Amino acid sequence: MKANILVVDDERSIRDSLKMVLLEEGYEVQVASDGKEALEHLDKKDYDILITDLKMPEVDGMQLTKRCLQVYPQISVIIITAYGSLETAIEALRLGAHDYILKPFDFDDVLLKIQRLIKHKELIRENIALRREIHSRYDFSNIVGQSHQMKEVFKLIQKVAKTKGNVLITGKSGTGKELVARAIHFNSDRANKPFVAINCGAIVGTLMESEFFGHKKGAFTGAIRDKDGYFKIANGGTLFLDEVGDIPLHLQVKLLRAIEEGVIMPVGGTSPIEIDVRIIAATNRDLVKDMEEGRFRDDLYYRLNVVEIKLPSLNERREDIPLLVDHFIKKYNYELKRKVIGTDNETMRILMNYPWKGGIRELENVIERALILCESDYITKKDLPPNIINEEFSSPIPDRLKDAVAVFEREHIIKILKRTGNNKDEAAKLLDISLSSLYRKMDELNIKNIL
């Protein structure tokens, strides 16, 4: 990044010397003789850095700094000051100026300060861009699905995201529980705070309390230093407890206390720590049955289950399969640097018919594999795993009438579009539907332009 710099000083020799040095370094430089002229420049053009003297006629450096920080907060301000005016420079730093340089100049020092500021600004921009990317990635509208079941899920996410209530997400493995949890977090007021995900089933039982609440040095063998637990790390944000049903009973009591009282006690600690954490829990188990059989505390269950979001399995939302396939093709085209357009009709029919026991995760793996093996513009039957092809013969059509009709409609519309050379008007006439109905059907069934 080559910054755009505005230099302001009533001494011409200082303005010109700074301009010359900065131009030699490749920066864009504008100069002004006082604060009033500088404000005129600021109104006309965007600057990255303002370098200004403090003592100037009409509008002095302090007034210019205040004005700049109020109206142009994206600009970094460097104060020029003499040693005798250092207290005034420190006051400017308190107002929000980023740095100061002393007269007479050490130009190497000036350039170093500018380079540091530019690096800092670049990091801020990268951080903002990364946050935007993450927020966009986990926006609830990017959870793929147009089925009735998923539309109801979207509505719930919208409603609960802006609240502080705890959420319990239930559903089989591979239904996208963590994706929903992240969507809730990144659409909430806690979006700029940590999202910490824990797979409770993957933590050794004896270490779970330490992992959750942290520990003090010497609390047990191997505790060679203080360690923060997940609750403290997630403070101010969201803690996602995946497979919450795997938490042992003795720890469920302490978890309940942490949620109810907003305090945690590290292992070996003597002083409680206040925390502000929203809990989103998820499970593929029947927690009601676990409660009845004494494996899960009912008071913890009701504390976690303020709002329950039930995720349908992929087999319950088969009309979303074409959308998901298209989504994963785009994803792995980018990651694998491929240019696959889609699937042929036979392959889509196989994918629609297959009983997805592994859910969306299994479908994603199949599409990733297919893109690795695919040798043409379209994924074909030979790019699919043998078990999926074999399954197709025992399940030639979907069980549900609605799914079977969707498969037929999609194949028939594609056939007509190919016959008409992708002429939508002519295709609509052959199908005996309006042009707007054709476009709506193409959108519902995820039919792209046919080449």
C-alpha beads as a LAMMPS data file, in Angstrom:
LAMMPS data file: protein, C-alpha beads

451 atoms
450 bonds

1 atom types
1 bond types

-500.0 500.0 xlo xhi
-500.0 500.0 ylo yhi
-500.0 500.0 zlo zhi

Masses

1 110.0

Atoms # bond

1 1 1 0.000 0.000 0.000
2 1 1 1.419 3.411 -1.031
3 1 1 -0.280 5.935 1.221
4 1 1 -1.748 9.293 0.240
5 1 1 -0.215 11.819 2.653
6 1 1 -1.128 15.424 3.479
7 1 1 1.700 17.524 5.011
8 1 1 0.686 20.724 6.840
9 1 1 3.236 23.263 8.132
10 1 1 3.568 27.055 7.886
11 1 1 7.324 26.739 7.315
12 1 1 7.946 26.208 3.624
13 1 1 11.325 24.535 4.124
14 1 1 9.750 21.846 6.340
15 1 1 6.860 21.260 3.899
16 1 1 9.184 20.989 0.914
17 1 1 11.748 18.741 2.602
18 1 1 9.088 16.335 3.862
19 1 1 7.405 16.307 0.450
20 1 1 10.669 15.540 -1.336
21 1 1 11.576 12.640 0.979
22 1 1 8.091 11.138 0.835
23 1 1 7.860 11.428 -2.948
24 1 1 11.190 9.618 -3.266
25 1 1 9.660 6.750 -1.254
26 1 1 6.788 6.509 -3.733
27 1 1 4.058 8.118 -1.627
28 1 1 1.445 10.508 -3.024
29 1 1 1.949 13.838 -1.258
30 1 1 -0.022 17.071 -0.961
31 1 1 1.064 20.073 1.126
32 1 1 -0.759 22.896 2.901
33 1 1 0.570 26.015 4.646
34 1 1 -1.979 26.084 7.457
35 1 1 -4.962 24.266 8.978
36 1 1 -7.534 26.169 6.929
37 1 1 -5.923 25.146 3.627
38 1 1 -5.546 21.597 4.939
39 1 1 -9.296 21.348 5.639
40 1 1 -9.988 22.414 2.052
41 1 1 -7.758 19.590 0.801
42 1 1 -9.444 17.083 3.158
43 1 1 -12.872 18.014 1.816
44 1 1 -11.770 17.322 -1.761
45 1 1 -9.758 14.108 -1.459
46 1 1 -9.271 11.041 0.729
47 1 1 -5.980 10.846 2.627
48 1 1 -4.445 7.987 4.603
49 1 1 -2.080 10.026 6.775
50 1 1 -2.069 13.660 7.967
51 1 1 1.274 15.091 9.152
52 1 1 0.684 18.455 10.811
53 1 1 2.584 21.061 12.802
54 1 1 0.962 22.279 16.026
55 1 1 1.655 26.016 15.867
56 1 1 0.115 27.584 12.755
57 1 1 -1.933 30.729 12.004
58 1 1 -5.758 30.764 11.728
59 1 1 -6.432 27.024 12.308
60 1 1 -3.649 25.510 14.406
61 1 1 -2.567 21.860 14.520
62 1 1 -4.640 21.004 17.589
63 1 1 -7.842 22.367 16.018
64 1 1 -7.025 20.575 12.758
65 1 1 -6.428 17.299 14.613
66 1 1 -9.765 17.557 16.463
67 1 1 -11.620 18.361 13.241
68 1 1 -9.876 15.590 11.312
69 1 1 -10.569 12.916 13.939
70 1 1 -14.250 13.915 14.110
71 1 1 -14.972 14.152 10.372
72 1 1 -12.309 11.870 8.852
73 1 1 -11.715 9.115 11.450
74 1 1 -10.063 6.850 8.869
75 1 1 -7.059 9.220 8.660
76 1 1 -4.017 8.597 10.856
77 1 1 -2.564 11.801 12.349
78 1 1 1.142 12.445 13.052
79 1 1 2.015 15.582 15.003
80 1 1 5.104 17.713 14.209
81 1 1 6.412 19.325 17.379
82 1 1 9.475 20.901 18.920
83 1 1 10.877 19.484 22.132
84 1 1 9.514 22.449 24.089
85 1 1 5.943 21.718 22.889
86 1 1 5.989 18.050 23.834
87 1 1 3.182 18.449 26.390
88 1 1 0.876 19.808 23.672
89 1 1 1.802 16.852 21.434
90 1 1 0.929 14.450 24.253
91 1 1 -2.446 16.202 24.569
92 1 1 -2.985 15.616 20.844
93 1 1 -2.165 11.922 21.338
94 1 1 -4.816 11.777 24.049
95 1 1 -7.302 13.206 21.542
96 1 1 -6.523 10.370 19.159
97 1 1 -3.449 11.365 17.144
98 1 1 -1.389 8.275 16.332
99 1 1 2.208 9.492 16.724
100 1 1 4.508 12.538 16.793
101 1 1 7.832 13.564 15.254
102 1 1 10.309 15.977 16.780
103 1 1 12.071 18.904 15.100
104 1 1 14.722 18.780 13.750
105 1 1 13.699 15.732 11.728
106 1 1 15.450 12.412 11.532
107 1 1 13.972 11.411 8.159
108 1 1 14.693 7.718 8.711
109 1 1 12.640 7.916 11.912
110 1 1 9.834 9.731 10.060
111 1 1 9.722 7.063 7.344
112 1 1 9.767 4.279 9.951
113 1 1 6.787 5.805 11.786
114 1 1 4.866 6.123 8.511
115 1 1 5.633 2.527 7.562
116 1 1 4.393 1.325 10.960
117 1 1 1.174 3.317 10.566
118 1 1 0.592 1.929 7.094
119 1 1 1.160 -1.634 8.322
120 1 1 -1.285 -1.010 11.173
121 1 1 -3.916 0.334 8.765
122 1 1 -3.432 -2.660 6.459
123 1 1 -3.965 -5.057 9.371
124 1 1 -7.150 -3.220 10.342
125 1 1 -8.437 -3.408 6.759
126 1 1 -7.577 -7.109 6.538
127 1 1 -9.353 -7.700 9.848
128 1 1 -12.466 -5.850 8.667
129 1 1 -12.432 -7.762 5.378
130 1 1 -12.011 -11.062 7.221
131 1 1 -14.894 -10.259 9.557
132 1 1 -17.093 -9.351 6.593
133 1 1 -16.147 -12.599 4.869
134 1 1 -16.905 -14.627 8.000
135 1 1 -20.191 -12.819 8.575
136 1 1 -21.144 -13.356 4.942
137 1 1 -20.157 -17.023 5.096
138 1 1 -22.342 -17.636 8.127
139 1 1 -25.237 -15.392 7.204
140 1 1 -28.382 -17.462 7.692
141 1 1 -29.395 -16.777 4.074
142 1 1 -26.313 -18.741 2.960
143 1 1 -27.546 -21.895 4.658
144 1 1 -28.689 -23.713 1.553
145 1 1 -32.320 -24.747 1.304
146 1 1 -35.693 -23.767 -0.106
147 1 1 -37.758 -26.578 1.362
148 1 1 -40.592 -25.774 3.752
149 1 1 -38.637 -27.317 6.644
150 1 1 -35.586 -25.129 6.039
151 1 1 -37.667 -21.986 5.606
152 1 1 -39.053 -22.612 9.089
153 1 1 -35.488 -23.038 10.384
154 1 1 -34.502 -19.700 8.791
155 1 1 -37.407 -17.970 10.524
156 1 1 -36.326 -19.351 13.894
157 1 1 -32.710 -18.303 13.359
158 1 1 -33.838 -14.767 12.542
159 1 1 -35.967 -14.595 15.671
160 1 1 -33.474 -16.021 18.159
161 1 1 -30.311 -14.396 16.762
162 1 1 -31.064 -10.966 18.209
163 1 1 -31.963 -12.319 21.647
164 1 1 -29.789 -13.549 24.521
165 1 1 -31.736 -16.780 24.969
166 1 1 -29.957 -20.129 24.990
167 1 1 -30.679 -22.396 22.036
168 1 1 -30.763 -26.195 21.694
169 1 1 -30.214 -27.496 18.159
170 1 1 -31.333 -31.072 17.584
171 1 1 -30.995 -33.320 14.574
172 1 1 -29.133 -36.289 13.171
173 1 1 -25.420 -36.194 12.383
174 1 1 -24.679 -34.323 9.185
175 1 1 -27.655 -31.952 9.341
176 1 1 -25.519 -28.808 9.801
177 1 1 -25.953 -28.047 13.504
178 1 1 -22.701 -26.102 13.871
179 1 1 -23.450 -24.071 10.739
180 1 1 -26.772 -23.010 12.283
181 1 1 -25.038 -22.174 15.574
182 1 1 -22.537 -19.974 13.763
183 1 1 -25.345 -18.309 11.796
184 1 1 -27.086 -17.424 15.067
185 1 1 -23.862 -16.003 16.528
186 1 1 -22.801 -13.986 13.482
187 1 1 -26.272 -12.460 13.145
188 1 1 -26.425 -11.510 16.833
189 1 1 -25.189 -8.532 18.841
190 1 1 -22.240 -10.744 19.854
191 1 1 -20.978 -11.117 16.278
192 1 1 -17.735 -9.239 17.000
193 1 1 -17.026 -11.346 20.084
194 1 1 -15.618 -14.909 20.187
195 1 1 -17.494 -17.949 18.904
196 1 1 -15.998 -20.972 20.669
197 1 1 -17.063 -24.452 19.529
198 1 1 -16.508 -27.510 21.725
199 1 1 -17.163 -31.126 20.806
200 1 1 -18.085 -32.430 24.257
201 1 1 -17.817 -36.025 23.084
202 1 1 -14.166 -35.562 22.122
203 1 1 -12.938 -34.360 25.539
204 1 1 -11.614 -36.884 28.043
205 1 1 -13.979 -36.912 31.023
206 1 1 -11.269 -36.248 33.621
207 1 1 -10.122 -33.145 31.754
208 1 1 -13.548 -31.750 30.921
209 1 1 -13.874 -29.512 33.993
210 1 1 -10.459 -27.964 33.329
211 1 1 -11.280 -27.491 29.642
212 1 1 -14.573 -25.768 30.506
213 1 1 -13.561 -23.620 33.469
214 1 1 -9.751 -23.482 33.333
215 1 1 -7.296 -24.334 36.109
216 1 1 -4.667 -22.812 38.342
217 1 1 -1.008 -23.773 38.370
218 1 1 -0.469 -26.827 40.572
219 1 1 -4.171 -27.745 40.695
220 1 1 -3.282 -31.283 39.563
221 1 1 -0.350 -33.232 38.169
222 1 1 0.657 -31.635 34.886
223 1 1 -0.893 -28.212 35.665
224 1 1 2.388 -26.339 35.204
225 1 1 0.735 -22.979 34.505
226 1 1 -2.604 -21.188 34.791
227 1 1 -4.963 -21.974 31.937
228 1 1 -8.156 -20.234 30.808
229 1 1 -11.126 -22.482 30.084
230 1 1 -13.549 -22.279 27.174
231 1 1 -16.044 -20.213 29.179
232 1 1 -13.506 -17.455 29.830
233 1 1 -12.204 -17.573 26.253
234 1 1 -15.776 -17.127 24.981
235 1 1 -16.557 -14.306 27.433
236 1 1 -18.812 -11.738 25.775
237 1 1 -19.534 -14.110 22.899
238 1 1 -21.073 -17.508 22.233
239 1 1 -20.120 -20.960 23.500
240 1 1 -21.262 -23.804 21.244
241 1 1 -21.542 -27.118 23.103
242 1 1 -21.771 -29.787 20.418
243 1 1 -22.915 -33.247 21.577
244 1 1 -23.949 -31.750 24.911
245 1 1 -25.547 -35.070 25.874
246 1 1 -22.054 -36.538 26.369
247 1 1 -21.281 -34.308 29.377
248 1 1 -21.037 -36.480 32.532
249 1 1 -23.571 -35.929 35.328
250 1 1 -21.130 -34.540 37.875
251 1 1 -20.077 -31.804 35.465
252 1 1 -23.665 -31.037 34.449
253 1 1 -24.189 -29.569 37.937
254 1 1 -21.272 -27.153 37.534
255 1 1 -22.330 -26.279 34.007
256 1 1 -25.820 -25.427 35.252
257 1 1 -24.359 -23.165 37.963
258 1 1 -22.161 -21.358 35.428
259 1 1 -25.171 -20.721 33.175
260 1 1 -27.547 -19.665 35.952
261 1 1 -25.169 -17.497 38.010
262 1 1 -22.811 -16.246 35.309
263 1 1 -19.744 -17.281 37.274
264 1 1 -17.121 -20.017 36.930
265 1 1 -14.539 -21.429 39.328
266 1 1 -11.262 -22.645 37.799
267 1 1 -9.994 -25.995 39.059
268 1 1 -7.786 -25.200 42.055
269 1 1 -9.044 -21.627 42.163
270 1 1 -10.469 -19.753 45.153
271 1 1 -12.047 -16.700 43.498
272 1 1 -15.054 -17.010 41.150
273 1 1 -14.823 -15.317 37.738
274 1 1 -17.818 -13.508 36.263
275 1 1 -18.613 -14.418 32.662
276 1 1 -21.158 -13.310 30.049
277 1 1 -21.626 -16.161 27.594
278 1 1 -24.532 -17.196 25.411
279 1 1 -24.918 -20.971 25.217
280 1 1 -25.905 -22.765 22.036
281 1 1 -26.028 -26.526 22.567
282 1 1 -26.501 -29.292 20.023
283 1 1 -27.158 -33.005 20.147
284 1 1 -28.162 -35.954 17.987
285 1 1 -29.393 -37.830 21.073
286 1 1 -32.862 -37.998 22.574
287 1 1 -32.254 -35.863 25.675
288 1 1 -35.812 -36.380 26.903
289 1 1 -35.171 -40.124 27.016
290 1 1 -31.787 -39.473 28.681
291 1 1 -33.571 -37.421 31.358
292 1 1 -36.093 -40.184 31.986
293 1 1 -33.265 -42.697 32.373
294 1 1 -31.216 -40.411 34.649
295 1 1 -28.372 -39.658 32.249
296 1 1 -29.158 -35.973 31.806
297 1 1 -30.361 -33.447 34.382
298 1 1 -33.806 -32.042 33.686
299 1 1 -32.923 -28.616 35.189
300 1 1 -29.957 -28.314 32.806
301 1 1 -32.091 -29.472 29.878
302 1 1 -34.681 -26.747 30.442
303 1 1 -31.974 -24.130 30.981
304 1 1 -30.389 -25.038 27.630
305 1 1 -33.646 -25.526 25.773
306 1 1 -35.056 -21.994 25.909
307 1 1 -35.594 -22.288 22.148
308 1 1 -35.239 -25.571 20.255
309 1 1 -34.348 -25.701 16.570
310 1 1 -34.998 -29.104 15.016
311 1 1 -33.005 -29.694 11.843
312 1 1 -34.520 -32.031 9.259
313 1 1 -32.404 -34.798 7.806
314 1 1 -31.440 -34.586 4.144
315 1 1 -33.919 -37.381 3.374
316 1 1 -36.682 -35.169 4.796
317 1 1 -35.775 -32.280 2.495
318 1 1 -34.837 -33.984 -0.765
319 1 1 -36.039 -31.032 -2.838
320 1 1 -32.952 -29.169 -1.511
321 1 1 -30.503 -31.698 -2.970
322 1 1 -30.058 -29.895 -6.348
323 1 1 -29.358 -26.636 -4.479
324 1 1 -26.850 -28.321 -2.197
325 1 1 -25.137 -30.045 -5.111
326 1 1 -24.782 -26.715 -6.923
327 1 1 -23.474 -25.087 -3.716
328 1 1 -20.805 -27.757 -3.188
329 1 1 -19.777 -27.710 -6.847
330 1 1 -19.137 -23.957 -6.578
331 1 1 -17.270 -24.431 -3.302
332 1 1 -14.930 -27.129 -4.608
333 1 1 -14.519 -25.484 -8.002
334 1 1 -12.925 -22.642 -6.043
335 1 1 -10.901 -24.822 -3.671
336 1 1 -9.731 -27.331 -6.296
337 1 1 -9.445 -24.774 -9.115
338 1 1 -11.881 -26.675 -11.325
339 1 1 -14.549 -25.426 -13.760
340 1 1 -17.257 -28.070 -13.465
341 1 1 -20.653 -26.705 -14.547
342 1 1 -22.947 -29.206 -12.842
343 1 1 -24.231 -32.767 -13.075
344 1 1 -25.892 -34.537 -15.965
345 1 1 -29.523 -35.624 -15.577
346 1 1 -28.766 -39.261 -14.750
347 1 1 -26.351 -38.291 -11.981
348 1 1 -28.796 -35.836 -10.426
349 1 1 -31.485 -38.544 -10.460
350 1 1 -29.113 -40.925 -8.640
351 1 1 -28.272 -38.252 -6.044
352 1 1 -31.962 -37.483 -5.535
353 1 1 -32.775 -41.175 -5.018
354 1 1 -29.915 -42.140 -2.697
355 1 1 -30.762 -42.560 1.035
356 1 1 -28.317 -40.116 2.620
357 1 1 -27.585 -41.777 5.967
358 1 1 -24.613 -39.454 6.494
359 1 1 -26.672 -36.363 5.703
360 1 1 -25.285 -33.206 4.152
361 1 1 -21.743 -34.104 5.199
362 1 1 -21.917 -37.311 3.132
363 1 1 -23.308 -35.417 0.132
364 1 1 -20.509 -32.855 0.366
365 1 1 -17.871 -35.606 0.446
366 1 1 -19.414 -37.241 -2.627
367 1 1 -19.352 -33.958 -4.586
368 1 1 -15.766 -33.190 -3.542
369 1 1 -14.711 -36.662 -4.702
370 1 1 -16.616 -36.226 -7.959
371 1 1 -14.881 -32.944 -8.767
372 1 1 -11.486 -34.548 -8.182
373 1 1 -12.326 -37.389 -10.603
374 1 1 -14.452 -35.475 -13.125
375 1 1 -12.913 -35.241 -16.601
376 1 1 -15.624 -33.199 -18.340
377 1 1 -17.774 -30.114 -17.761
378 1 1 -20.416 -32.184 -15.979
379 1 1 -20.268 -34.735 -13.161
380 1 1 -21.405 -38.088 -14.519
381 1 1 -22.385 -41.418 -13.016
382 1 1 -18.827 -42.769 -13.279
383 1 1 -17.601 -39.994 -10.941
384 1 1 -19.790 -41.249 -8.075
385 1 1 -18.723 -43.828 -5.441
386 1 1 -19.728 -47.433 -6.284
387 1 1 -22.023 -47.734 -3.242
388 1 1 -24.174 -44.840 -4.468
389 1 1 -24.450 -46.282 -7.977
390 1 1 -25.348 -49.723 -6.589
391 1 1 -27.950 -48.218 -4.267
392 1 1 -29.603 -46.559 -7.248
393 1 1 -30.761 -49.902 -8.633
394 1 1 -32.585 -50.801 -5.428
395 1 1 -34.178 -47.370 -5.123
396 1 1 -35.016 -46.148 -8.636
397 1 1 -37.316 -43.302 -7.547
398 1 1 -37.818 -41.292 -4.343
399 1 1 -40.412 -42.663 -1.953
400 1 1 -42.246 -39.395 -1.485
401 1 1 -44.510 -38.346 -4.340
402 1 1 -43.408 -34.712 -4.059
403 1 1 -39.742 -35.688 -4.525
404 1 1 -40.500 -37.974 -7.460
405 1 1 -42.476 -35.207 -9.180
406 1 1 -39.600 -32.752 -8.615
407 1 1 -37.121 -35.174 -10.233
408 1 1 -39.380 -35.641 -13.242
409 1 1 -40.098 -31.911 -13.612
410 1 1 -36.417 -31.048 -13.502
411 1 1 -35.410 -33.641 -16.103
412 1 1 -38.298 -32.718 -18.401
413 1 1 -37.633 -28.954 -18.286
414 1 1 -33.923 -29.521 -18.973
415 1 1 -34.817 -31.739 -21.946
416 1 1 -37.132 -29.081 -23.415
417 1 1 -34.545 -26.310 -22.878
418 1 1 -31.939 -28.385 -24.697
419 1 1 -34.373 -29.057 -27.543
420 1 1 -35.054 -25.306 -27.944
421 1 1 -31.416 -24.289 -27.658
422 1 1 -32.122 -22.612 -24.297
423 1 1 -34.816 -20.389 -25.821
424 1 1 -36.981 -19.661 -22.767
425 1 1 -39.951 -18.268 -24.704
426 1 1 -40.150 -21.298 -26.972
427 1 1 -39.615 -23.707 -24.068
428 1 1 -42.423 -22.069 -22.060
429 1 1 -44.801 -22.486 -25.031
430 1 1 -43.915 -26.180 -25.419
431 1 1 -44.394 -26.715 -21.688
432 1 1 -47.699 -24.787 -21.845
433 1 1 -46.727 -22.483 -18.960
434 1 1 -46.017 -18.764 -18.745
435 1 1 -42.476 -17.472 -19.073
436 1 1 -42.526 -16.258 -15.449
437 1 1 -43.638 -19.745 -14.334
438 1 1 -40.729 -21.281 -16.236
439 1 1 -38.236 -18.980 -14.535
440 1 1 -39.798 -19.755 -11.162
441 1 1 -39.574 -23.505 -11.817
442 1 1 -35.958 -23.178 -12.960
443 1 1 -35.143 -21.345 -9.733
444 1 1 -37.014 -23.852 -7.528
445 1 1 -35.383 -26.848 -9.211
446 1 1 -31.943 -25.239 -9.476
447 1 1 -31.809 -25.381 -13.285
448 1 1 -29.111 -23.183 -14.726
449 1 1 -28.830 -22.036 -18.334
450 1 1 -28.450 -25.090 -20.551
451 1 1 -25.470 -24.959 -22.889

Bonds

1 1 1 2
2 1 2 3
3 1 3 4
4 1 4 5
5 1 5 6
6 1 6 7
7 1 7 8
8 1 8 9
9 1 9 10
10 1 10 11
11 1 11 12
12 1 12 13
13 1 13 14
14 1 14 15
15 1 15 16
16 1 16 17
17 1 17 18
18 1 18 19
19 1 19 20
20 1 20 21
21 1 21 22
22 1 22 23
23 1 23 24
24 1 24 25
25 1 25 26
26 1 26 27
27 1 27 28
28 1 28 29
29 1 29 30
30 1 30 31
31 1 31 32
32 1 32 33
33 1 33 34
34 1 34 35
35 1 35 36
36 1 36 37
37 1 37 38
38 1 38 39
39 1 39 40
40 1 40 41
41 1 41 42
42 1 42 43
43 1 43 44
44 1 44 45
45 1 45 46
46 1 46 47
47 1 47 48
48 1 48 49
49 1 49 50
50 1 50 51
51 1 51 52
52 1 52 53
53 1 53 54
54 1 54 55
55 1 55 56
56 1 56 57
57 1 57 58
58 1 58 59
59 1 59 60
60 1 60 61
61 1 61 62
62 1 62 63
63 1 63 64
64 1 64 65
65 1 65 66
66 1 66 67
67 1 67 68
68 1 68 69
69 1 69 70
70 1 70 71
71 1 71 72
72 1 72 73
73 1 73 74
74 1 74 75
75 1 75 76
76 1 76 77
77 1 77 78
78 1 78 79
79 1 79 80
80 1 80 81
81 1 81 82
82 1 82 83
83 1 83 84
84 1 84 85
85 1 85 86
86 1 86 87
87 1 87 88
88 1 88 89
89 1 89 90
90 1 90 91
91 1 91 92
92 1 92 93
93 1 93 94
94 1 94 95
95 1 95 96
96 1 96 97
97 1 97 98
98 1 98 99
99 1 99 100
100 1 100 101
101 1 101 102
102 1 102 103
103 1 103 104
104 1 104 105
105 1 105 106
106 1 106 107
107 1 107 108
108 1 108 109
109 1 109 110
110 1 110 111
111 1 111 112
112 1 112 113
113 1 113 114
114 1 114 115
115 1 115 116
116 1 116 117
117 1 117 118
118 1 118 119
119 1 119 120
120 1 120 121
121 1 121 122
122 1 122 123
123 1 123 124
124 1 124 125
125 1 125 126
126 1 126 127
127 1 127 128
128 1 128 129
129 1 129 130
130 1 130 131
131 1 131 132
132 1 132 133
133 1 133 134
134 1 134 135
135 1 135 136
136 1 136 137
137 1 137 138
138 1 138 139
139 1 139 140
140 1 140 141
141 1 141 142
142 1 142 143
143 1 143 144
144 1 144 145
145 1 145 146
146 1 146 147
147 1 147 148
148 1 148 149
149 1 149 150
150 1 150 151
151 1 151 152
152 1 152 153
153 1 153 154
154 1 154 155
155 1 155 156
156 1 156 157
157 1 157 158
158 1 158 159
159 1 159 160
160 1 160 161
161 1 161 162
162 1 162 163
163 1 163 164
164 1 164 165
165 1 165 166
166 1 166 167
167 1 167 168
168 1 168 169
169 1 169 170
170 1 170 171
171 1 171 172
172 1 172 173
173 1 173 174
174 1 174 175
175 1 175 176
176 1 176 177
177 1 177 178
178 1 178 179
179 1 179 180
180 1 180 181
181 1 181 182
182 1 182 183
183 1 183 184
184 1 184 185
185 1 185 186
186 1 186 187
187 1 187 188
188 1 188 189
189 1 189 190
190 1 190 191
191 1 191 192
192 1 192 193
193 1 193 194
194 1 194 195
195 1 195 196
196 1 196 197
197 1 197 198
198 1 198 199
199 1 199 200
200 1 200 201
201 1 201 202
202 1 202 203
203 1 203 204
204 1 204 205
205 1 205 206
206 1 206 207
207 1 207 208
208 1 208 209
209 1 209 210
210 1 210 211
211 1 211 212
212 1 212 213
213 1 213 214
214 1 214 215
215 1 215 216
216 1 216 217
217 1 217 218
218 1 218 219
219 1 219 220
220 1 220 221
221 1 221 222
222 1 222 223
223 1 223 224
224 1 224 225
225 1 225 226
226 1 226 227
227 1 227 228
228 1 228 229
229 1 229 230
230 1 230 231
231 1 231 232
232 1 232 233
233 1 233 234
234 1 234 235
235 1 235 236
236 1 236 237
237 1 237 238
238 1 238 239
239 1 239 240
240 1 240 241
241 1 241 242
242 1 242 243
243 1 243 244
244 1 244 245
245 1 245 246
246 1 246 247
247 1 247 248
248 1 248 249
249 1 249 250
250 1 250 251
251 1 251 252
252 1 252 253
253 1 253 254
254 1 254 255
255 1 255 256
256 1 256 257
257 1 257 258
258 1 258 259
259 1 259 260
260 1 260 261
261 1 261 262
262 1 262 263
263 1 263 264
264 1 264 265
265 1 265 266
266 1 266 267
267 1 267 268
268 1 268 269
269 1 269 270
270 1 270 271
271 1 271 272
272 1 272 273
273 1 273 274
274 1 274 275
275 1 275 276
276 1 276 277
277 1 277 278
278 1 278 279
279 1 279 280
280 1 280 281
281 1 281 282
282 1 282 283
283 1 283 284
284 1 284 285
285 1 285 286
286 1 286 287
287 1 287 288
288 1 288 289
289 1 289 290
290 1 290 291
291 1 291 292
292 1 292 293
293 1 293 294
294 1 294 295
295 1 295 296
296 1 296 297
297 1 297 298
298 1 298 299
299 1 299 300
300 1 300 301
301 1 301 302
302 1 302 303
303 1 303 304
304 1 304 305
305 1 305 306
306 1 306 307
307 1 307 308
308 1 308 309
309 1 309 310
310 1 310 311
311 1 311 312
312 1 312 313
313 1 313 314
314 1 314 315
315 1 315 316
316 1 316 317
317 1 317 318
318 1 318 319
319 1 319 320
320 1 320 321
321 1 321 322
322 1 322 323
323 1 323 324
324 1 324 325
325 1 325 326
326 1 326 327
327 1 327 328
328 1 328 329
329 1 329 330
330 1 330 331
331 1 331 332
332 1 332 333
333 1 333 334
334 1 334 335
335 1 335 336
336 1 336 337
337 1 337 338
338 1 338 339
339 1 339 340
340 1 340 341
341 1 341 342
342 1 342 343
343 1 343 344
344 1 344 345
345 1 345 346
346 1 346 347
347 1 347 348
348 1 348 349
349 1 349 350
350 1 350 351
351 1 351 352
352 1 352 353
353 1 353 354
354 1 354 355
355 1 355 356
356 1 356 357
357 1 357 358
358 1 358 359
359 1 359 360
360 1 360 361
361 1 361 362
362 1 362 363
363 1 363 364
364 1 364 365
365 1 365 366
366 1 366 367
367 1 367 368
368 1 368 369
369 1 369 370
370 1 370 371
371 1 371 372
372 1 372 373
373 1 373 374
374 1 374 375
375 1 375 376
376 1 376 377
377 1 377 378
378 1 378 379
379 1 379 380
380 1 380 381
381 1 381 382
382 1 382 383
383 1 383 384
384 1 384 385
385 1 385 386
386 1 386 387
387 1 387 388
388 1 388 389
389 1 389 390
390 1 390 391
391 1 391 392
392 1 392 393
393 1 393 394
394 1 394 395
395 1 395 396
396 1 396 397
397 1 397 398
398 1 398 399
399 1 399 400
400 1 400 401
401 1 401 402
402 1 402 403
403 1 403 404
404 1 404 405
405 1 405 406
406 1 406 407
407 1 407 408
408 1 408 409
409 1 409 410
410 1 410 411
411 1 411 412
412 1 412 413
413 1 413 414
414 1 414 415
415 1 415 416
416 1 416 417
417 1 417 418
418 1 418 419
419 1 419 420
420 1 420 421
421 1 421 422
422 1 422 423
423 1 423 424
424 1 424 425
425 1 425 426
426 1 426 427
427 1 427 428
428 1 428 429
429 1 429 430
430 1 430 431
431 1 431 432
432 1 432 433
433 1 433 434
434 1 434 435
435 1 435 436
436 1 436 437
437 1 437 438
438 1 438 439
439 1 439 440
440 1 440 441
441 1 441 442
442 1 442 443
443 1 443 444
444 1 444 445
445 1 445 446
446 1 446 447
447 1 447 448
448 1 448 449
449 1 449 450
450 1 450 451
